[in-house]
Each structure stands twice: as structure tokens, then as C-alpha cells.
Amino acid sequence: MSSNTQKYVDQHGSQNGSADAAEIKNDKPTPAIPEIPNGGRTAWLQVAGAFFLFFNSWGVVNTFGGYQTYYQMGFLRSESESNISWIGSLQAFLLVIVGVVTGPIYDAGYFRTLIFVGTFLTVFGMMMTSISKTYWEVVLAQALVVGIGDGCLFLPSVAIVSQYFTTKKAFATGIAAAGSSIDKGKSLMTVTGGVIYPVVFHQLQPRIGFGWATRVIAFIMLGTSIVSLAVMRQRIPAPTRRKLFDLAAFKEMPYLFFSLGEFFGFMGIYVAFFYLQIYAELKGNTNSNLAFYMLSILNASSFFGRIVPNFFADKIGPLNMQIPFALITALLAFCWIDIKDTAGLIVFCVLYGFFSGTFVSLPGPTVLTLSPNMGTVGTRMGMSFAFGGFGLLVGNPVGGAILRNQGSWVGLQAWSGASIAIAALCMLIARISKVGFGLKAKA
């Protein structure tokens, strides 16, 4: 080899070696995503925190049945049942519809910000409710402010579970969702004598008045929300900013029909929660004190209806569990038409509370199973929950209008049963679209 040739090789070999070295130097390893723990202390602390988020979102919504009875007999007696039910319906609607906005915010990594904002709005709204004197003041405070705050708390309480659990998602969500039935009455806490929001209001309102009874509830909400703020952490925010809507999701038949099922389901299931106490007093030959505790019995059963089905949903699939429970709930709503005594109402409360509990505890895990990309789960949950929100918005006021126009409870009860039956049909179509007609397929 000549000296010129050797010089050429040395120069270009050296350059290529430098380039290779630079390439190796710039090839930084991609940080590994930690494995989902699927248990452990930190994971179960998230469940505990989510429990209290449910406690102060769905739990507050579930409390409205007691407020509705007080308003109809108290300072809003001049308003119709339908007008008063709009307060609770709007609050519940905002709880769910706000998820359309909070979903992408959650995906972007602002999990704790949502909890801070939600805590402030729910507590502030209840404080303002305590000093309200007119219908529109109650709408502004209890429906709008508390409703938006509830919406900031609700979706993160469901979505966070998917970051810490794999095979136990539905069960963990069910335990968290039980928080919204505990605060409504006789759950496991009742064994040791503990009952919270509606019982606090029922017992304190005659003694210290509407204002202070509501403020006591607000202080309890503040204290329990601090627990969530102390223990909850988001493991992995989405790597990229997500869209507010993922319209392509509605091209997926299982997702579309399940969302429609949420619309019709939430349109029907809360009719009993809003009107059962009044029905027990007027048609069930039940005194006012026992009628109040009918609502507590309903929610005690709902506590178990959010844990037991979710445990089995992890094994057979959330849709497979939701469909039969929705069908039985619809049947019970129709059976309500013929119940005219206290004993029958107690049995109805136990059964209806248990089987309707899945409408709160299983939609989140179901959307998770219908989402191919966990990075967009917040957006897809928000969109799907929005369907349920619109159902909540119209269901109870329409039921109240039917009751007022017909002067009969049958129309109200049939409205509830028919809505839930349609929901079950939509969910069945979603299941068939996903896995076909095979009975053993997990969905």
C-alpha cells in the first residue's frame, strides 16, 4: 500500500470512527417505564385516596335525595318537584360531563391540580349552599359550583387505578366506589355506628338549622379530601398532550353502544334515589323517620353492589357482569310499581341498591377494557361518562314532570324501568360487537 493510500485510509477511517463514536454518545437510552405494581402499599393507598374522592363526589350527589325532601317541605316548597330535582340532576350532570375537560388534563399530568381545585369548589359550594335563601342561589351553589368540583374529583378517582393495578382493576375501583355509598348510609361503617352525610343532615338540621348542618357536611368533606391530597400520586403522565375529544373512538361499536348504555342507564337508575323517600311517606304507609332510612338501606346495599360484582368482573369481564345486573335492576324498577307497604319497600331497597351499584363502579373498568391505548384513557373516560351525564341531567326532571302531569307514580316508575332496560340492551350489543355471541368469552 502506497503512502498516499495509507494516508487516505487513516484519515477516513479516523473520521468514520469519530462519527461512530459520536453516534454512540448521542444514542441515549430511553428511560424504562416502571412496571405496574398491581398491589402493594402505595397502590392500595391510591385506592384509599380514591375512596374519599368518590366519598366527596358521587357521595355528595347521592345525598341530594335527603335535600330534595327538605326543600320540598322547607323554603323551596313553592317550587315543583321537577324544578327541585333539576338541582340534583344538574349537579350529577356536571360531575360526569366535566370529565370531558378533566380527562385530557389528567392525561397531561395535572392529577393533583384537579384534586386541589375539586376540593376547593366542593367545600366552597356547600358553604355557599348553607347561606342560600332562594331557588336560584341553591342552583348556583349546590348544582353548579359543587357539581363542577365533583367533576374535578370523579374522573381522576377512576383513572388512577389503571396506573397501579392490572388484574385487580375492577375490584380496586369497586372498593373506591363504595365510598359514595358509605356516606349515604348504612354500609360496613354502620356496624360500628358510623353513618355520614345524609344522616348528619337528617339529625342536625332540626337541632342547629339548615345552614350549620350543611356547613358541618362541608367541613367533613374538607377533612376527608385532605387524606386524598396526602396519599395520592400519579405514576406516569401521558408523554404527549392529548386531544379534548377522540372522535375516532365512536367508530368502535363496543365503545359507542356502551356509552349509549350509560346514557339510558343513568337516565333511569337515580329516579329511585331521588324519589323513594317521598314515595315511602306518601304511598308506602311509612313514617318520615323510617322513610329517611329507606334511603340509607338502599345505599347500604349499593355498597356491596359495588364491591362484590367488581371482584368477579376481574375474572369474567366488566361487560359480562354489567349486563345481567342492568337487566335485574330494570326488572326491579318495574316491580316497584306494585309495592305499597313498608316491608316490600325494604326488600326493594336491598335488592335495587345491590344490583344498581354496578352503574357507578363498572363503567370505569369497562372503558379501560375498551381502550386500546392507556395513554388516552382519561379522554375516552370523559367522553363516555358525558353520555351518562346527559342521562342524569334529563332523567329525574322528566320523571318529576311525569309525576306532576299524571298525578300517578306509575308513569315515573315505568320511565325508570324502561330507561334501564334500554341501557341493558345497548350494553348487550356492545358485548356482542366486541366478542361475539360466545358465552364464555371475557368482555
C-alpha positions as CSV (number, residue, x, y, z in Angstrom):
1,M,0.0,0.0,0.0
2,S,1.4,3.4,-1.0
3,S,2.0,6.2,1.5
4,N,-0.8,8.2,-0.1
5,T,-3.2,5.3,0.1
6,Q,-2.4,4.7,3.7
7,K,-2.9,8.4,4.5
8,Y,-6.4,8.3,2.9
9,V,-7.3,5.2,4.8
10,D,-6.1,6.7,8.1
11,Q,-8.0,10.0,7.5
12,H,-11.3,8.4,6.5
13,G,-11.1,5.6,9.0
14,S,-10.5,8.1,11.7
15,Q,-13.4,10.2,10.6
16,N,-15.8,7.2,10.4
17,G,-14.6,6.1,13.8
18,S,-15.3,9.5,15.2
19,A,-18.7,9.5,13.6
20,D,-19.5,6.1,15.1
21,A,-18.3,7.3,18.5
22,A,-20.5,10.4,18.3
23,E,-23.5,8.3,17.3
24,I,-22.9,6.0,20.2
25,K,-22.5,9.0,22.5
26,N,-25.8,10.6,21.3
27,D,-27.7,7.4,21.5
28,K,-29.1,8.0,25.0
29,P,-31.1,5.1,26.4
30,T,-34.8,5.6,26.6
31,P,-36.0,5.6,30.2
32,A,-37.8,2.4,31.0
33,I,-41.4,2.7,32.2
34,P,-41.7,1.1,35.6
35,E,-43.9,-2.0,35.8
36,I,-47.4,-1.6,37.1
37,P,-47.2,-2.8,40.7
38,N,-50.7,-4.4,40.8
39,G,-50.7,-4.1,44.6
40,G,-48.5,-3.0,47.5
41,R,-48.8,-0.2,50.0
42,T,-48.6,2.7,47.6
43,A,-51.1,1.1,45.2
44,W,-53.7,0.5,48.0
45,L,-53.1,4.0,49.3
46,Q,-54.3,5.2,45.9
47,V,-57.5,3.1,46.4
48,A,-57.9,4.7,49.9
49,G,-57.5,8.2,48.4
50,A,-59.9,7.4,45.5
51,F,-62.4,6.1,48.1
52,F,-62.6,9.6,49.6
53,L,-62.7,11.2,46.2
54,F,-65.8,9.1,45.5
55,F,-67.0,9.9,49.0
56,N,-67.0,13.6,48.1
57,S,-68.2,13.4,44.5
58,W,-70.8,10.6,44.0
59,G,-71.4,10.6,47.7
60,V,-72.5,14.2,47.6
61,V,-74.7,13.6,44.6
62,N,-76.3,10.6,46.4
63,T,-77.1,12.8,49.4
64,F,-79.4,15.0,47.3
65,G,-82.4,12.7,48.0
66,G,-82.5,14.0,51.6
67,Y,-82.1,17.6,50.4
68,Q,-84.9,17.2,47.9
69,T,-87.3,16.1,50.7
70,Y,-86.2,19.1,52.9
71,Y,-86.5,21.6,50.0
72,Q,-90.0,20.4,49.1
73,M,-91.1,20.8,52.7
74,G,-89.0,23.8,53.5
75,F,-88.0,27.1,52.0
76,L,-88.5,25.9,48.4
77,R,-92.0,24.5,48.9
78,S,-93.3,26.9,46.3
79,E,-91.2,25.1,43.6
80,S,-92.4,22.0,41.8
81,E,-90.8,18.5,42.4
82,S,-89.4,18.7,38.8
83,N,-87.8,22.1,39.4
84,I,-86.2,21.0,42.7
85,S,-84.9,17.8,41.1
86,W,-83.1,19.9,38.5
87,I,-80.7,21.0,41.3
88,G,-79.6,17.4,41.9
89,S,-79.7,16.4,38.3
90,L,-77.6,19.4,37.2
91,Q,-75.1,18.6,40.0
92,A,-74.8,15.0,38.8
93,F,-74.6,16.1,35.2
94,L,-71.7,18.3,35.8
95,L,-70.0,15.6,37.9
96,V,-69.9,13.5,34.8
97,I,-69.7,16.0,31.9
98,V,-66.8,17.9,33.4
99,G,-64.8,14.7,32.8
100,V,-64.7,15.7,29.1
101,V,-62.3,18.5,30.2
102,T,-60.6,16.9,33.1
103,G,-59.8,13.7,31.1
104,P,-57.2,15.4,28.9
105,I,-56.0,17.5,31.9
106,Y,-55.4,14.2,33.8
107,D,-53.6,12.7,30.8
108,A,-51.3,15.8,30.7
109,G,-50.2,15.0,34.3
110,Y,-52.2,17.6,36.3
111,F,-53.7,14.9,38.6
112,R,-53.1,16.7,41.9
113,T,-54.2,20.0,40.5
114,L,-57.6,18.5,39.7
115,I,-57.9,17.3,43.3
116,F,-56.9,20.7,44.7
117,V,-59.4,22.5,42.5
118,G,-62.2,19.9,43.1
119,T,-61.7,20.1,46.9
120,F,-61.9,23.9,46.9
121,L,-65.0,24.0,44.7
122,T,-67.0,21.3,46.6
123,V,-66.3,22.8,50.0
124,F,-66.9,26.4,48.9
125,G,-70.1,25.4,47.1
126,M,-71.5,23.6,50.2
127,M,-70.6,26.7,52.3
128,M,-72.5,28.9,49.9
129,T,-75.4,26.5,49.9
130,S,-75.6,26.9,53.6
131,I,-76.4,30.6,53.3
132,S,-78.7,30.3,50.2
133,K,-82.3,31.6,50.6
134,T,-83.7,31.3,47.1
135,Y,-84.1,28.7,44.4
136,W,-81.5,30.2,42.1
137,E,-79.0,30.7,44.8
138,V,-79.2,27.0,45.6
139,V,-78.9,26.2,41.8
140,L,-75.7,28.3,41.6
141,A,-74.1,27.0,44.8
142,Q,-75.2,23.3,45.1
143,A,-75.7,22.5,41.5
144,L,-73.1,24.5,39.6
145,V,-70.2,25.1,42.0
146,V,-70.4,21.7,43.8
147,G,-71.1,19.9,40.5
148,I,-68.0,21.3,38.8
149,G,-66.0,20.4,41.9
150,D,-67.3,16.9,41.9
151,G,-66.4,16.6,38.2
152,C,-62.8,17.5,39.0
153,L,-62.6,14.8,41.7
154,F,-64.5,11.9,40.0
155,L,-62.6,11.0,36.8
156,P,-59.1,11.0,38.5
157,S,-60.5,8.7,41.2
158,V,-61.3,6.1,38.5
159,A,-58.4,6.7,36.1
160,I,-55.7,6.4,38.7
161,V,-56.5,2.8,39.4
162,S,-55.2,1.7,35.9
163,Q,-51.8,3.0,36.8
164,Y,-51.4,0.8,39.8
165,F,-53.4,-2.4,39.0
166,T,-53.6,-4.9,36.2
167,T,-55.6,-8.0,37.2
168,K,-57.4,-6.2,40.0
169,K,-58.6,-3.0,38.3
170,A,-62.3,-3.6,38.7
171,F,-62.0,-4.8,42.3
172,A,-59.9,-1.8,43.3
173,T,-62.3,0.5,41.6
174,G,-65.3,-1.2,43.3
175,I,-63.7,-0.6,46.7
176,A,-63.1,3.1,45.8
177,A,-66.6,3.5,44.5
178,A,-68.0,2.1,47.8
179,G,-67.1,5.4,49.3
180,S,-70.1,7.0,47.6
181,S,-72.5,4.6,49.3
182,I,-70.9,4.7,52.7
183,D,-71.5,8.3,53.0
184,K,-75.1,7.7,52.1
185,G,-75.9,5.5,54.9
186,K,-75.6,2.0,56.4
187,S,-72.6,0.4,55.0
188,L,-69.9,-1.6,56.9
189,M,-69.4,1.5,59.0
190,T,-73.0,1.1,60.3
191,V,-71.9,-2.0,62.2
192,T,-69.9,0.3,64.5
193,G,-72.5,3.0,64.4
194,G,-70.9,5.3,61.8
195,V,-73.1,7.0,59.2
196,I,-72.2,10.2,57.4
197,Y,-73.7,12.8,55.1
198,P,-77.4,12.3,54.9
199,V,-77.6,11.1,58.5
200,V,-75.6,14.1,59.6
201,F,-78.1,16.4,57.8
202,H,-81.1,14.5,59.0
203,Q,-80.0,14.6,62.6
204,L,-78.5,18.1,62.8
205,Q,-80.9,20.1,60.7
206,P,-83.8,20.1,63.3
207,R,-81.3,20.9,66.0
208,I,-78.9,23.5,64.6
209,G,-80.7,24.5,61.4
210,F,-80.2,24.0,57.7
211,G,-77.2,26.4,57.5
212,W,-75.0,24.8,60.1
213,A,-76.0,21.3,59.2
214,T,-74.8,21.9,55.7
215,R,-71.6,23.6,56.9
216,V,-70.8,20.6,59.1
217,I,-71.0,18.4,55.9
218,A,-68.6,20.9,54.2
219,F,-66.1,20.5,57.0
220,I,-66.3,16.7,56.8
221,M,-65.7,17.0,53.0
222,L,-62.6,19.1,53.6
223,G,-61.1,16.8,56.2
224,T,-61.6,13.7,54.1
225,S,-60.3,15.3,50.9
226,I,-57.1,16.2,52.8
227,V,-56.5,12.4,53.0
228,S,-56.6,12.1,49.3
229,L,-54.3,15.0,48.8
230,A,-51.8,13.5,51.2
231,V,-51.5,10.0,49.7
232,M,-52.4,10.1,46.0
233,R,-49.7,10.4,43.3
234,Q,-49.9,9.9,39.5
235,R,-47.3,7.4,38.4
236,I,-46.9,8.1,34.7
237,P,-48.5,11.2,32.9
238,A,-49.1,10.8,29.2
239,P,-45.9,11.5,27.2
240,T,-47.7,13.8,24.8
241,R,-50.6,16.3,25.1
242,R,-53.9,14.6,24.3
243,K,-56.9,16.0,22.4
244,L,-60.0,17.1,24.2
245,F,-62.0,14.6,22.1
246,D,-61.1,11.4,20.4
247,L,-64.0,11.2,17.9
248,A,-62.4,8.1,16.3
249,A,-63.5,6.2,19.4
250,F,-67.1,6.4,18.4
251,K,-66.3,4.4,15.3
252,E,-65.7,1.5,17.6
253,M,-69.1,-0.2,18.1
254,P,-68.4,-1.6,21.6
255,Y,-67.4,1.8,22.9
256,L,-70.3,3.6,21.2
257,F,-73.0,1.3,22.4
258,F,-71.6,1.1,25.9
259,S,-71.7,4.9,26.0
260,L,-75.3,4.8,24.9
261,G,-76.0,2.3,27.6
262,E,-74.6,4.8,30.1
263,F,-76.9,7.5,28.8
264,F,-80.1,5.4,29.3
265,G,-78.9,3.8,32.5
266,F,-78.2,7.0,34.3
267,M,-81.4,8.4,33.0
268,G,-83.3,5.7,34.9
269,I,-81.4,4.4,38.0
270,Y,-81.4,7.6,40.0
271,V,-85.1,8.1,39.9
272,A,-85.4,5.8,42.9
273,F,-82.6,7.6,44.7
274,F,-84.4,10.9,44.3
275,Y,-88.0,10.0,44.9
276,L,-88.0,6.9,47.1
277,Q,-88.1,8.8,50.4
278,I,-91.2,10.8,49.3
279,Y,-92.9,7.7,47.9
280,A,-92.4,5.8,51.1
281,E,-94.1,8.6,53.1
282,L,-97.0,9.2,50.6
283,K,-97.7,5.7,49.3
284,G,-95.8,3.2,51.5
285,N,-97.5,4.0,54.8
286,T,-94.1,4.8,56.3
287,N,-93.4,7.4,58.9
288,S,-91.0,10.2,57.9
289,N,-88.1,8.9,60.1
290,L,-88.3,5.4,58.7
291,A,-88.7,6.7,55.2
292,F,-85.4,8.6,55.5
293,Y,-83.7,5.3,56.5
294,M,-85.1,3.6,53.4
295,L,-82.6,5.7,51.5
296,S,-79.9,4.5,53.8
297,I,-80.8,0.9,53.3
298,L,-80.7,1.5,49.6
299,N,-77.2,2.7,49.8
300,A,-76.0,0.1,52.2
301,S,-76.9,-2.5,49.6
302,S,-75.2,-0.3,47.0
303,F,-72.0,-0.6,48.9
304,F,-71.9,-4.3,48.5
305,G,-73.2,-4.0,44.9
306,R,-70.0,-2.0,44.1
307,I,-67.5,-4.5,45.6
308,V,-68.9,-8.0,45.0
309,P,-69.6,-7.7,41.3
310,N,-66.3,-5.9,40.7
311,F,-64.4,-8.8,42.2
312,F,-65.9,-11.2,39.7
313,A,-65.6,-8.7,36.9
314,D,-61.9,-9.0,37.0
315,K,-62.4,-12.7,36.2
316,I,-65.1,-12.7,33.6
317,G,-65.0,-9.2,32.3
318,P,-66.9,-6.0,33.4
319,L,-69.4,-6.1,30.5
320,N,-70.3,-9.6,31.3
321,M,-71.1,-8.6,34.8
322,Q,-72.8,-5.3,34.0
323,I,-75.4,-6.7,31.5
324,P,-77.3,-9.1,33.9
325,F,-77.1,-6.6,36.7
326,A,-78.7,-4.0,34.5
327,L,-81.5,-6.3,33.4
328,I,-82.3,-7.2,37.0
329,T,-82.2,-3.5,38.0
330,A,-84.8,-2.8,35.2
331,L,-87.0,-5.6,36.4
332,L,-86.9,-4.3,40.0
333,A,-87.8,-0.8,38.8
334,F,-90.9,-2.3,37.2
335,C,-91.7,-4.3,40.4
336,W,-91.6,-1.0,42.3
337,I,-94.9,-0.1,40.7
338,D,-96.7,-2.7,42.8
339,I,-95.0,-2.1,46.2
340,K,-97.4,-0.4,48.6
341,D,-96.1,-1.3,52.1
342,T,-93.1,-0.8,54.3
343,A,-91.9,-4.4,54.3
344,G,-92.0,-4.5,50.5
345,L,-90.1,-1.2,50.2
346,I,-87.3,-2.5,52.5
347,V,-86.9,-5.6,50.3
348,F,-86.9,-3.4,47.2
349,C,-84.2,-1.1,48.7
350,V,-81.9,-4.1,49.5
351,L,-82.2,-5.6,46.0
352,Y,-82.3,-2.4,44.0
353,G,-79.3,-0.9,45.8
354,F,-77.2,-4.0,45.3
355,F,-77.9,-4.5,41.6
356,S,-77.8,-0.8,40.6
357,G,-74.4,-0.4,42.3
358,T,-72.6,-1.6,39.2
359,F,-73.7,1.5,37.2
360,V,-71.2,3.6,39.3
361,S,-68.5,1.0,39.9
362,L,-68.1,-0.8,36.5
363,P,-68.2,1.9,33.8
364,G,-64.6,2.9,34.5
365,P,-63.1,-0.6,34.3
366,T,-65.3,-1.2,31.2
367,V,-63.9,1.8,29.4
368,L,-60.4,0.6,30.3
369,T,-61.1,-2.7,28.6
370,L,-62.4,-0.9,25.5
371,S,-59.4,1.4,25.3
372,P,-56.5,0.0,23.2
373,N,-54.2,2.8,24.3
374,M,-53.9,3.6,28.1
375,G,-52.4,7.0,27.2
376,T,-55.8,8.2,26.1
377,V,-57.9,6.6,28.8
378,G,-58.7,9.9,30.5
379,T,-60.1,11.4,27.3
380,R,-62.1,8.3,26.5
381,M,-63.5,8.0,30.0
382,G,-64.5,11.7,30.0
383,M,-66.3,11.2,26.6
384,S,-68.1,8.1,27.7
385,F,-69.1,9.5,31.1
386,A,-70.5,12.5,29.3
387,F,-73.2,10.3,27.9
388,G,-74.1,9.3,31.5
389,G,-74.1,12.9,32.5
390,F,-76.7,13.9,29.9
391,G,-78.8,10.9,31.1
392,L,-78.6,12.2,34.7
393,L,-79.5,15.7,33.5
394,V,-82.8,14.8,32.0
395,G,-83.8,11.6,33.8
396,N,-85.0,12.9,37.1
397,P,-86.7,16.1,35.9
398,V,-88.6,14.2,33.2
399,G,-89.6,11.7,35.9
400,G,-90.8,14.6,38.1
401,A,-92.7,16.1,35.2
402,I,-94.4,12.8,34.5
403,L,-95.4,12.6,38.2
404,R,-96.8,16.1,38.3
405,N,-98.7,15.9,35.0
406,Q,-100.2,12.4,35.5
407,G,-100.6,12.7,39.3
408,S,-99.6,9.0,39.4
409,W,-96.4,7.3,40.4
410,V,-96.8,4.5,37.8
411,G,-95.5,6.7,35.0
412,L,-92.4,7.7,37.0
413,Q,-91.6,4.1,37.9
414,A,-92.2,2.9,34.3
415,W,-90.0,5.6,33.0
416,S,-87.2,4.4,35.3
417,G,-87.6,0.7,34.3
418,A,-87.8,1.3,30.6
419,S,-84.7,3.5,30.6
420,I,-82.6,0.9,32.4
421,A,-83.9,-1.9,30.1
422,I,-82.8,0.0,27.1
423,A,-79.4,0.5,28.8
424,A,-79.1,-3.2,29.2
425,L,-79.9,-3.8,25.5
426,C,-77.2,-1.3,24.4
427,M,-74.6,-2.9,26.6
428,L,-75.6,-6.3,25.2
429,I,-75.0,-5.0,21.7
430,A,-71.6,-3.6,22.9
431,R,-70.6,-7.0,24.2
432,I,-71.7,-8.8,21.0
433,S,-69.7,-6.3,18.9
434,K,-66.6,-6.9,21.0
435,V,-66.5,-10.7,21.4
436,G,-69.5,-12.1,19.5
437,F,-72.2,-14.5,20.9
438,G,-69.9,-16.8,22.8
439,L,-71.0,-17.1,26.4
440,K,-67.6,-17.9,27.7
441,A,-65.7,-15.0,26.1
442,K,-64.3,-12.4,28.6
443,A,-65.6,-8.9,27.9
